[in-house]
Amino acid sequence: MYSNEFGKLWLKLSKELKAQMEAGLAPTLTEGQLHVLELLSANERMKPSDLIEFLSTTPAAVTTLLDRMEKNQLIARERDEKDRRIVWVNVTDTGKAECERGTGIREKLLNSYLNRVSAHNQKLLIYLLGKVAN
């Protein structure tokens, strides 16, 4: 009944948010890189293979993403001391600063949208989106 209208609004909102996030993060960061930095910050260090499930992508794409991030000094890779086959990915100080900048940009952007409605309706929207998402 409302699926067509919901679909149109969702697509419009998604496109706007993505474009504004990418513009705000540029030129030093992408949304995908921000996601990796957040994962690494929450987990201290991870293996590249651990990132695949969170990023819903291929091992080759993760490697390419990490290569770019390492080149931009956002992450560092290091071999495990006990098992040299294992590579650990860590966030650098530059990566931590960029992660903080990126999450600040996202929070400001999302608040600019949420603040268009009352606090009560913000709670209701979050509740309803939770129902739809789960």
Sequence and secondary structure as in RCSB ss.txt:
>XXXX:A:sequence
MYSNEFGKLWLKLSKELKAQMEAGLAPTLTEGQLHVLELLSANERMKPSDLIEFLSTTPAAVTTLLDRMEKNQLI
ARERDEKDRRIVWVNVTDTGKAECERGTGIREKLLNSYLNRVSAHNQKLLIYLLGKVAN
>XXXX:A:secstr
  HHHHHHHHHHHHHHHHHHHHHHHTTT  HHHHHHHHHHHHHSEE HHHHHHHHTS HHHHHHHHHHHHHTTSE
EEEE SS TT EEEEE HHHHHHHHHHHHHHHHHHHHHHTTS HHHHHHHHHHHHHHH 
